[in-house]
Amino acid sequence: MITETREDQHGAVRFLRRHDFRQVMRHPESWLAVQAFDPTPFHRALEQVRAAGFDICDLPALQARDPDWQRNWWVLTVLLSRDVPAPSRAIPRRSRNSRDRCPCPGSCRRAAGSPSRALTTSACRG
């Protein structure tokens, strides 16, 4: 049986331990106040990233310049997920038709078959 709680919910943690549940996974959260973020201390690291041939851009810019952005986003997600601790090795799943599923976060807009058709966030099944 699988359940979840937050570690600041002490009563829930005690209840689960009393009933022989054990922790096998943690999902730490990290938040960034984007408007208050000061990139100045990271200037040197960003230059190193750019010098290595990487570019950091927002999703609309990526969509505009990369016709295969959905697949590339999926590949990046799979590569980055390897660095996330997990109780077992994750096996990435892919839809039979990659255009049927959006690999990007829920706040995206995706082209469904043609660039002229876009689905809103509520239709994104990624």
N, C-alpha and C positions, 0 to 999 in steps of 0.2 A: 504494500500500500504506500502511496506517495502523498505527502502533504507539504505545506510550506507555511512559514511564519517569518516574522522579522525578529532579529535578536533583541530588539528593544521591547518586545512583547514578552516580558518575563513570565507572566502567568501561562501563556501559551507554550513557551519553551519548557517550563516545568511540567505541564500536562503531557506534552509529547515525550519527554524523557521518562516520566512515570509509567507511560504505556509502551516503553521499549522502542520508541522511534530513535533512530540515530541519524546524525547529519552526514550526508554523502556529497552535498553540493552547497556552495555558497554563491550568491549573486550580488556582489558588491555594487553599489550605485555610486556614481560620481557625477556631479553637476557642475556646469560651467556657466557663469553669468557672462554670456557672449558680449553684451554691450559694455561691460566693465573690464573685459579682458585686455591686458596690456601685453602686446606681443614683443615689446622691446627686449626683455631678457632672453628671448628665443631667437633673436636676429641671426646669431652665428649658426645655430642649428638649422634654421630655415635656409640659409645660404648653402650649407653643406647638403641639404636635401636637394635643392635646386641644382647644385653642381653634380650631384649623382644622377641627374636626368629626370627627377620627379617634379611634378607640378601640383600645387594645391589649388583647387578651384571649387566653386560651388556647383551644385547639381545642374542648374540651367546651362552653365558654361560647358560642362562636360557633355551634356546632351547635344549642344550645338556643334561641338567639334568632333565627337566620336560616334559614328553611326552604330557601333557595336557596344555602346556604353552599358547596356543591361547585362550582357554576358561578362564584360570586363568588371562591372561592379560585383557580380556574383563571384567571379574568380577572386577578387580582392577580399570579399567577405569570407570566403572559404580559407584563404591564406591567413587572414587575421584571426579567424576563430581557432586556429591551431595553437595560438598563444594563450587562449582562455582556459583556465583550469576546468576540468570536467571529470566526473567519476569514471567515465569510459570514453573511448575515442569516438568522436562524432563522425558519422558518415553523411556527407552532404547529399541532400535530396534535390532532385531537379525534375521539373515537370517534363512530361514527354514532349511538349511543345513549349520551348522557353519563352515564347511570346505570350503564352497564357498566364504566366506568373511573373510578377514583378519582384526582382531580387532586392530592390531598394527599400529604404525605410518608408513607413506609411504616409509620410508627408509629401510624397512625390506625385508627379503626374507622369503617366506612361503612355507611350504610343501603342495603340493596339492594332498592329498589322500595317498601319500606314502613318506617316508623320502628321497627316491632317486630322487624324482621330486621336483625341486624348481623353482619358478617363480621369475623373476627379479622385481625390483621396479616398472617398467612401467606396469607390469601386476597386481600389488597389487591393489585390489579394496577396501582396507580398508580405 
